[in-house]
Amino acid sequence: MAPRAMNHGGGEPSLASLIERSAELKRALVDFALSPRFERHLEQFILEAADPCQELSEGEAIGVIDRFALQHRLPNGKTMLDQFLAGRPDLTAADREMLRGWRDPVEGSSRSTVSTGTRSSC
């Protein structure tokens, strides 16, 4: 990993380095969630989130994986994020704080749908 750039004021990381580190941590968490160890749990979670035809758009699939990684409780009562943090003693306190801040994501998209008055079948 590249050294973190600092703001001119001294000890605080720059916005660019925080964004870069956030992306690295998100990739690592998603890779962990998509690992074979959790495949069965993820498949069930996706099936429950899919529409009756078992279809998800790319954006919906990304949202489902995010919710699985950050909020879904496994049979042991822990979230994927909890499991990830427990298995990564190498993470700094700042990394852990950033990751924990993602637990309750703000989902602010709105979507309008238009009914055609007909039902489609799968």
SEVEXDO-676604 format. One record per atom (N, C-alpha, C): residue number from 1; residue in three letters; atom name; z, x, y. Coordinates in steps of 0.1 Angstrom, whole numbers. Each point is the difference from the previous one (the first is absolute). Example, Ala and Ser with C-alpha at 12.3 -4.5 7.8 and 13.67 -1.06 7.14 Angstrom:
<rs>
<1; ALA; N; <78; 132; -57>>
<1; ALA; CA; <0; -9; 12>>
<1; ALA; C; <0; 9; 12>>
<2; SER; N; <-7; -4; 11>>
<2; SER; CA; <0; 9; 11>>
<2; SER; C; <8; -8; 11>>
</rs>
This chain:
<rs>
<1; MET; N; <0; 9; -12>>
<1; MET; CA; <0; -9; 12>>
<1; MET; C; <0; 9; 12>>
<2; ALA; N; <-8; -4; 10>>
<2; ALA; CA; <-1; 8; 13>>
<2; ALA; C; <13; -2; 8>>
<3; PRO; N; <4; 11; 8>>
<3; PRO; CA; <12; -1; 8>>
<3; PRO; C; <-2; -12; 10>>
<4; ARG; N; <11; -6; 4>>
<4; ARG; CA; <0; -11; 9>>
<4; ARG; C; <-1; 5; 14>>
<5; ALA; N; <-9; -6; 8>>
<5; ALA; CA; <-2; 3; 14>>
<5; ALA; C; <12; -7; 7>>
<6; MET; N; <5; 7; 10>>
<6; MET; CA; <11; -5; 8>>
<6; MET; C; <-5; -4; 14>>
<7; ASN; N; <7; -10; 6>>
<7; ASN; CA; <-2; -4; 13>>
<7; ASN; C; <4; 11; 9>>
<8; HIS; N; <-5; 0; 13>>
<8; HIS; CA; <4; 11; 9>>
<8; HIS; C; <14; 0; 3>>
<9; GLY; N; <8; -11; -2>>
<9; GLY; CA; <14; 0; 3>>
<9; GLY; C; <9; 8; -10>>
<10; GLY; N; <-6; 4; -12>>
<10; GLY; CA; <9; 7; -9>>
<10; GLY; C; <-1; -5; -14>>
<11; GLY; N; <12; -5; -4>>
<11; GLY; CA; <2; -2; -14>>
<11; GLY; C; <-6; -13; -7>>
<12; GLU; N; <-5; -9; 8>>
<12; GLU; CA; <-5; -12; -6>>
<12; GLU; C; <-15; 2; -5>>
<13; PRO; N; <-3; -5; -11>>
<13; PRO; CA; <-14; 1; -5>>
<13; PRO; C; <-9; -8; 9>>
<14; SER; N; <-13; 5; 1>>
<14; SER; CA; <-10; -8; 8>>
<14; SER; C; <-4; -13; -7>>
<15; LEU; N; <-5; -9; 8>>
<15; LEU; CA; <-5; -12; -6>>
<15; LEU; C; <-10; 2; -11>>
<16; ALA; N; <-9; 10; 3>>
<16; ALA; CA; <-11; 3; -10>>
<16; ALA; C; <6; 5; -13>>
<17; SER; N; <11; 8; 0>>
<17; SER; CA; <6; 5; -12>>
<17; SER; C; <8; -11; -7>>
<18; LEU; N; <6; -9; 8>>
<18; LEU; CA; <6; -11; -7>>
<18; LEU; C; <-10; -10; -7>>
<19; ILE; N; <-11; -2; 6>>
<19; ILE; CA; <-10; -8; -6>>
<19; ILE; C; <-6; 7; -13>>
<20; GLU; N; <-2; 12; 1>>
<20; GLU; CA; <-5; 8; -11>>
<20; GLU; C; <10; 0; -12>>
<21; ARG; N; <13; 2; 3>>
<21; ARG; CA; <11; -1; -10>>
<21; ARG; C; <1; -14; -6>>
<22; SER; N; <-1; -10; 9>>
<22; SER; CA; <1; -13; -5>>
<22; SER; C; <-11; -3; -10>>
<23; ALA; N; <-12; 4; 3>>
<23; ALA; CA; <-12; -1; -9>>
<23; ALA; C; <3; 7; -14>>
<24; GLU; N; <5; 12; 1>>
<24; GLU; CA; <3; 7; -12>>
<24; GLU; C; <10; -7; -9>>
<25; LEU; N; <11; -5; 7>>
<25; LEU; CA; <10; -7; -8>>
<25; LEU; C; <-5; -13; -6>>
<26; LYS; N; <-8; -7; 8>>
<26; LYS; CA; <-6; -13; -5>>
<26; LYS; C; <-9; 3; -12>>
<27; ARG; N; <-8; 10; 1>>
<27; ARG; CA; <-9; 4; -12>>
<27; ARG; C; <9; 3; -12>>
<28; ALA; N; <11; 8; 2>>
<28; ALA; CA; <8; 3; -12>>
<28; ALA; C; <7; -12; -5>>
<29; LEU; N; <5; -9; 8>>
<29; LEU; CA; <6; -12; -5>>
<29; LEU; C; <-9; -9; -7>>
<30; VAL; N; <-12; -2; 5>>
<30; VAL; CA; <-10; -8; -7>>
<30; VAL; C; <-5; 6; -13>>
<31; ASP; N; <-2; 13; 0>>
<31; ASP; CA; <-3; 7; -13>>
<31; ASP; C; <11; -2; -10>>
<32; PHE; N; <13; 0; 4>>
<32; PHE; CA; <11; -2; -9>>
<32; PHE; C; <0; -14; -5>>
<33; ALA; N; <-3; -10; 9>>
<33; ALA; CA; <0; -14; -4>>
<33; ALA; C; <-12; -3; -9>>
<34; LEU; N; <-11; 7; 1>>
<34; LEU; CA; <-12; -2; -8>>
<34; LEU; C; <1; 8; -13>>
<35; SER; N; <10; 8; -2>>
<35; SER; CA; <1; 8; -12>>
<35; SER; C; <1; -8; -13>>
<36; PRO; N; <-4; 6; -11>>
<36; PRO; CA; <1; -8; -13>>
<36; PRO; C; <14; -5; -3>>
<37; ARG; N; <10; 7; 5>>
<37; ARG; CA; <14; -5; -3>>
<37; ARG; C; <2; -14; 5>>
<38; PHE; N; <-6; -4; 11>>
<38; PHE; CA; <2; -13; 6>>
<38; PHE; C; <-12; -10; -2>>
<39; GLU; N; <-10; 4; -7>>
<39; GLU; CA; <-12; -8; -2>>
<39; GLU; C; <2; -14; -4>>
<40; ARG; N; <9; -2; -10>>
<40; ARG; CA; <2; -14; -5>>
<40; ARG; C; <7; -9; 11>>
<41; HIS; N; <9; 6; 8>>
<41; HIS; CA; <6; -8; 11>>
<41; HIS; C; <-10; -3; 11>>
<42; LEU; N; <-8; 10; 3>>
<42; LEU; CA; <-10; -2; 10>>
<42; LEU; C; <-10; -11; -4>>
<43; GLU; N; <-5; 1; -12>>
<43; GLU; CA; <-10; -10; -5>>
<43; GLU; C; <6; -14; 1>>
<44; GLN; N; <12; -2; -4>>
<44; GLN; CA; <6; -14; 1>>
<44; GLN; C; <2; -4; 14>>
<45; PHE; N; <4; 9; 9>>
<45; PHE; CA; <1; -3; 14>>
<45; PHE; C; <-13; -4; 6>>
<46; ILE; N; <-11; 7; -3>>
<46; ILE; CA; <-13; -3; 5>>
<46; ILE; C; <-4; -14; -5>>
<47; LEU; N; <2; -3; -13>>
<47; LEU; CA; <-4; -13; -5>>
<47; LEU; C; <7; -11; 7>>
<48; GLU; N; <13; 2; 3>>
<48; GLU; CA; <7; -10; 7>>
<48; GLU; C; <-5; -2; 15>>
<49; ALA; N; <-5; 10; 6>>
<49; ALA; CA; <-5; 0; 14>>
<49; ALA; C; <-14; -5; 1>>
<50; ALA; N; <-8; 1; -11>>
<50; ALA; CA; <-14; -4; 1>>
<50; ALA; C; <-2; -15; 1>>
<51; ASP; N; <-11; -4; 5>>
<51; ASP; CA; <-3; -14; 0>>
<51; ASP; C; <-3; -5; -14>>
<52; PRO; N; <-2; -13; -2>>
<52; PRO; CA; <-2; -6; -13>>
<52; PRO; C; <-12; 6; -8>>
<53; CYS; N; <-9; 6; 7>>
<53; CYS; CA; <-12; 6; -6>>
<53; CYS; C; <3; 15; -3>>
<54; GLN; N; <13; 4; 3>>
<54; GLN; CA; <4; 14; -2>>
<54; GLN; C; <-8; 10; 8>>
<55; GLU; N; <-3; -4; 13>>
<55; GLU; CA; <-8; 9; 9>>
<55; GLU; C; <9; 3; 12>>
<56; LEU; N; <-2; 12; 4>>
<56; LEU; CA; <7; 5; 12>>
<56; LEU; C; <-11; 8; 8>>
<57; SER; N; <0; -2; 13>>
<57; SER; CA; <-9; 8; 9>>
<57; SER; C; <7; 14; 0>>
<58; GLU; N; <-8; 9; 5>>
<58; GLU; CA; <5; 14; 2>>
<58; GLU; C; <13; 0; 8>>
<59; GLY; N; <-1; -7; 12>>
<59; GLY; CA; <12; -1; 8>>
<59; GLY; C; <12; -6; -6>>
<60; GLU; N; <-2; -11; -8>>
<60; GLU; CA; <11; -6; -7>>
<60; GLU; C; <6; 9; -11>>
<61; ALA; N; <-9; 8; -7>>
<61; ALA; CA; <4; 9; -10>>
<61; ALA; C; <9; 11; 6>>
<62; ILE; N; <-4; 5; 12>>
<62; ILE; CA; <8; 10; 7>>
<62; ILE; C; <14; -6; 4>>
<63; GLY; N; <0; -12; 5>>
<63; GLY; CA; <13; -6; 3>>
<63; GLY; C; <9; -2; -12>>
<64; VAL; N; <-6; -4; -11>>
<64; VAL; CA; <7; -2; -13>>
<64; VAL; C; <6; 13; -4>>
<65; ILE; N; <-7; 11; 0>>
<65; ILE; CA; <5; 13; -4>>
<65; ILE; C; <11; 4; 9>>
<66; ASP; N; <-2; -2; 13>>
<66; ASP; CA; <11; 4; 10>>
<66; ASP; C; <13; -8; -3>>
<67; ARG; N; <-1; -13; -3>>
<67; ARG; CA; <12; -8; -3>>
<67; ARG; C; <6; 5; -13>>
<68; PHE; N; <-8; 3; -10>>
<68; PHE; CA; <5; 5; -12>>
<68; PHE; C; <7; 13; 2>>
<69; ALA; N; <-5; 9; 7>>
<69; ALA; CA; <6; 13; 2>>
<69; ALA; C; <12; -1; 9>>
<70; LEU; N; <1; -9; 9>>
<70; LEU; CA; <11; 0; 10>>
<70; LEU; C; <10; -11; -3>>
<71; GLN; N; <-3; -11; -6>>
<71; GLN; CA; <9; -11; 0>>
<71; GLN; C; <3; -6; -14>>
<72; HIS; N; <-9; 2; -9>>
<72; HIS; CA; <1; -7; -14>>
<72; HIS; C; <12; 7; -7>>
<73; ARG; N; <8; -9; -6>>
<73; ARG; CA; <11; 5; -8>>
<73; ARG; C; <-4; 1; -15>>
<74; LEU; N; <3; 12; -5>>
<74; LEU; CA; <-3; 2; -14>>
<74; LEU; C; <11; -6; -9>>
<75; PRO; N; <-2; -1; -13>>
<75; PRO; CA; <11; -6; -8>>
<75; PRO; C; <14; 7; 1>>
<76; ASN; N; <0; 13; 4>>
<76; ASN; CA; <13; 6; 2>>
<76; ASN; C; <6; -3; 14>>
<77; GLY; N; <-6; -9; 8>>
<77; GLY; CA; <5; -4; 13>>
<77; GLY; C; <-4; 9; 11>>
<78; LYS; N; <-6; 11; -2>>
<78; LYS; CA; <-4; 9; 10>>
<78; LYS; C; <-15; -2; 4>>
<79; THR; N; <-3; 3; 13>>
<79; THR; CA; <-14; 0; 4>>
<79; THR; C; <-7; 12; -4>>
<80; MET; N; <-13; 0; 1>>
<80; MET; CA; <-8; 12; -3>>
<80; MET; C; <4; 11; 10>>
<81; LEU; N; <2; -4; 13>>
<81; LEU; CA; <4; 10; 10>>
<81; LEU; C; <14; 6; -4>>
<82; ASP; N; <9; -8; -5>>
<82; ASP; CA; <13; 6; -5>>
<82; ASP; C; <-3; 10; -11>>
<83; GLN; N; <-8; -3; -10>>
<83; GLN; CA; <-4; 9; -11>>
<83; GLN; C; <-6; 13; 5>>
<84; PHE; N; <-9; -2; 10>>
<84; PHE; CA; <-7; 11; 6>>
<84; PHE; C; <10; 10; 7>>
<85; LEU; N; <9; -6; 8>>
<85; LEU; CA; <10; 8; 7>>
<85; LEU; C; <9; 7; -10>>
<86; ALA; N; <4; -7; -10>>
<86; ALA; CA; <9; 7; -10>>
<86; ALA; C; <-7; 11; -8>>
<87; GLY; N; <-13; -1; -1>>
<87; GLY; CA; <-7; 11; -8>>
<87; GLY; C; <-5; 11; 9>>
<88; ARG; N; <3; 0; 13>>
<88; ARG; CA; <-5; 10; 9>>
<88; ARG; C; <11; 7; 8>>
<89; PRO; N; <8; 8; -6>>
<89; PRO; CA; <11; 7; 7>>
<89; PRO; C; <-5; 10; 11>>
<90; ASP; N; <-13; 3; -1>>
<90; ASP; CA; <-6; 9; 9>>
<90; ASP; C; <-3; -6; 14>>
<91; LEU; N; <1; -13; 2>>
<91; LEU; CA; <-3; -6; 12>>
<91; LEU; C; <11; 3; 11>>
<92; THR; N; <-4; 2; 12>>
<92; THR; CA; <10; 2; 11>>
<92; THR; C; <7; -13; 4>>
<93; ALA; N; <10; 1; 7>>
<93; ALA; CA; <7; -11; 5>>
<93; ALA; C; <-9; -8; 9>>
<94; ALA; N; <-8; 6; 8>>
<94; ALA; CA; <-10; -7; 9>>
<94; ALA; C; <-10; -7; -9>>
<95; ASP; N; <-5; 6; -11>>
<95; ASP; CA; <-10; -7; -8>>
<95; ASP; C; <7; -12; -7>>
<96; ARG; N; <12; 1; -4>>
<96; ARG; CA; <7; -11; -6>>
<96; ARG; C; <2; -12; 10>>
<97; GLU; N; <4; 4; 12>>
<97; GLU; CA; <2; -10; 10>>
<97; GLU; C; <-13; -7; 3>>
<98; MET; N; <-11; 7; 1>>
<98; MET; CA; <-13; -6; 2>>
<98; MET; C; <-4; -10; -11>>
<99; LEU; N; <2; 5; -12>>
<99; LEU; CA; <-3; -9; -12>>
<99; LEU; C; <8; -12; 0>>
<100; ARG; N; <13; 1; 2>>
<100; ARG; CA; <9; -12; 0>>
<100; ARG; C; <-4; -9; 11>>
<101; GLY; N; <-5; 5; 11>>
<101; GLY; CA; <-4; -9; 11>>
<101; GLY; C; <-12; -9; -4>>
<102; TRP; N; <-7; 3; -11>>
<102; TRP; CA; <-11; -8; -4>>
<102; TRP; C; <4; -12; -9>>
<103; ARG; N; <13; -1; -4>>
<103; ARG; CA; <4; -10; -9>>
<103; ARG; C; <-3; -14; 4>>
<104; ASP; N; <1; -3; 13>>
<104; ASP; CA; <-2; -14; 5>>
<104; ASP; C; <-12; 1; 9>>
<105; PRO; N; <-12; 1; -5>>
<105; PRO; CA; <-12; 2; 8>>
<105; PRO; C; <-2; -13; 9>>
<106; VAL; N; <-6; 2; 11>>
<106; VAL; CA; <-3; -12; 9>>
<106; VAL; C; <-15; -3; -4>>
<107; GLU; N; <-2; -12; -4>>
<107; GLU; CA; <-14; -4; -4>>
<107; GLU; C; <-4; -10; 11>>
<108; GLY; N; <-9; 4; 8>>
<108; GLY; CA; <-4; -8; 12>>
<108; GLY; C; <-14; -5; 0>>
<109; SER; N; <-7; -1; -11>>
<109; SER; CA; <-13; -4; 1>>
<109; SER; C; <-1; -15; -1>>
<110; SER; N; <-9; -6; 6>>
<110; SER; CA; <-2; -15; -1>>
<110; SER; C; <-14; -2; -5>>
<111; ARG; N; <-1; -11; -7>>
<111; ARG; CA; <-14; -3; -6>>
<111; ARG; C; <-2; -14; 1>>
<112; SER; N; <-12; -4; 4>>
<112; SER; CA; <-4; -14; 0>>
<112; SER; C; <-9; -3; -12>>
<113; THR; N; <2; -11; -6>>
<113; THR; CA; <-9; -4; -10>>
<113; THR; C; <-7; -13; 3>>
<114; VAL; N; <-11; -2; -5>>
<114; VAL; CA; <-8; -12; 3>>
<114; VAL; C; <-3; -7; -14>>
<115; SER; N; <4; -13; -1>>
<115; SER; CA; <-3; -7; -12>>
<115; SER; C; <-14; -6; 0>>
<116; THR; N; <-7; 2; -11>>
<116; THR; CA; <-13; -6; 0>>
<116; THR; C; <0; -14; -6>>
<117; GLY; N; <12; -4; -5>>
<117; GLY; CA; <1; -13; -6>>
<117; GLY; C; <-4; 0; -15>>
<118; THR; N; <-4; 11; -5>>
<118; THR; CA; <-4; 0; -14>>
<118; THR; C; <9; 10; -7>>
<119; ARG; N; <2; -1; -13>>
<119; ARG; CA; <8; 9; -7>>
<119; ARG; C; <-10; 9; -8>>
<120; SER; N; <4; 13; 0>>
<120; SER; CA; <-8; 9; -8>>
<120; SER; C; <7; 3; -13>>
<121; SER; N; <-7; 2; -10>>
<121; SER; CA; <6; 4; -13>>
<121; SER; C; <-3; 15; -2>>
<122; CYS; N; <9; 6; -9>>
<122; CYS; CA; <-1; 14; -2>>
<122; CYS; C; <-12; 4; -8>>
</rs>
